[in-house]
Amino acid sequence: MEDQREALRKIITTLAVKNEEIQSFIYSLKQMLLNVEANSTKVQEDLEVEFQSLFSLLEELKESMLMKIKQDRASRTYELQNQLAACTRALESSEELLETANQTLQATHCEDFPQAAKQIKDGVTMAPAFRLSLKAKVSDNMSHLMVDFAQERRMLQAIKFLPVPSTPVIDLAESLVADNCVTLVWRMPDEDSKIDHYVLEYRRTNFEGPPRLKEDQPWMVIEGIRQTEYILTAFMFRLDASTSHQNLRVDELSVEWDAMGGKVQDIKAREKDGKGRTASPVNSPARGTPSPKRMPSGRGGRDRFTAESYTVLGDTLIDGGEHYWEVRYEPDSKAFGVGVAYRSLGRFEQLGKTAASWCLHVNNWLQVSFTAKHANKVKALDAPVPDCLGVHCDFHQGLLSFYNARTKQLLHTFKAKFTQPLLPAFTVWCGSFQVMTGLQVPSSVRCLQKRGSATSSSNTSLT
């Protein structure tokens, strides 16, 4: 019977895993359907725009060429009309002289004939008809303005969609994962001289294989990669439980307020002291060996945050470069803060109330407020309070920016000259939060920083 139960449990586990895989695949198919709809709409709109630009260009060329034809026609018409008018006047004058000459020739008064003949001769000499050119000043041939779009028509008929390059192949032998860095190397199956750059898309996952249904990490995009190699670096840290306030229950990257935390630990400490054992975290058998990549906090085992400084710090120093992390906090938390601090932050000091820390603070106790704090100076923020905050620290530029992690709306930027390494810092009272590390700096955040939005959003009174 027990063997059958065990076999049934294995079957249930196998079915559960398979069901999860099928659900994940169904989710992927549904997402692909949405992507097909969105991407087809986009390429259709792009096609409309491109053809509209061609139509506009052709229309402009047509108007320009028609204008040239009209101008040439007007010029030729003007010349020919002037020449026609001159010829008409010359013909009328010549006909008058001809009539006069015929009348003189038929006259019977011989004594007046010499004088009349002389006048007619002088009139003929000065007549416009004999000074007029009988060659048209312009031609009626307009062949120089003819067109032949046979070649252009063939070019238009050859228009088609851009060729899709072959999919790059990741070189697993050359790629490497080590020390919070992923070195990705790829190659093209066929040489393609038309490739200008590569676009890398990735997202974090805690599972092997294809994306799972329950994963909600966003896809990150890195554009403009010119080489066939890229190194992804990520700022990874955990929360330092050994120096956190005793009322904070810390589990690597999550923290929950525990009103009885300090009392319970005091009771346990007295029990251990009664058995002749020390309660110091330094000598505790549960204390692990720190990673060589992580910096010690610089505090003794008894040097916890205490009193009303409900603070916990990250365990990895920031002494250069750009780093980004996100934190989701329980909206019902009575108070919550996120930022950075020097290692020298005192055990009684609260985030934002000394020159050694910078933070955004949410207060839901008595009076709701959303503020930026530094050196005991406060600035109220005119923005909805998000449930997920993104923190971007550019150590060398002296910029600490906070974003709505979902919309990437810039909430506030501190401008400072950091004189010491920094540690991620958090505070919570009657609530909880969870930290996401190992994230790349989002491209939208980089764009905002390049456009100077961070500078315009800073408050010099808090720097």
Secondary structure, 3 states (H helix, E strand, C coil): CHHHHHHHHHHHHHHHHHHHHHHHHHHHHHHHHHHHHHHHHHHHHHHHHHHHHHHHHHHHHHHHHHHHHHHHHHHHHHHHHHHHHHHHHHHHHHHHHHHHHHHHHCCCCHHHHHHHHHHHHHHHHHCHHHCCCCCCCCCCCCHHHCCCCHHHHHHHHCCCCCCCCCCCEECCCCCEEECCEEEEEEECCCCCCCCCCEEEEECCCCCCCCCCCCCCCCCEEEEEECCCEEEEECCCCCECCCCCCCCEEEECCEEEECCCHHHHHHHHHHHHHHCCCCCCCCCCCCCCCCCCCCCCCCCCCCCCCCCCCCEEEECCCECCCEEEEEEEECCCCCEEEEEEEECCCCCCCCCCCCCCEEEEEEECCCCCEEEEEECCEEEECCCCCCCEEEEEEECCCCEEEEEECCCCCEEEEEECCCCCCEEEEEEEECCEEEEEEEECCCHHHHHHHHCCHHHHHECHHHC
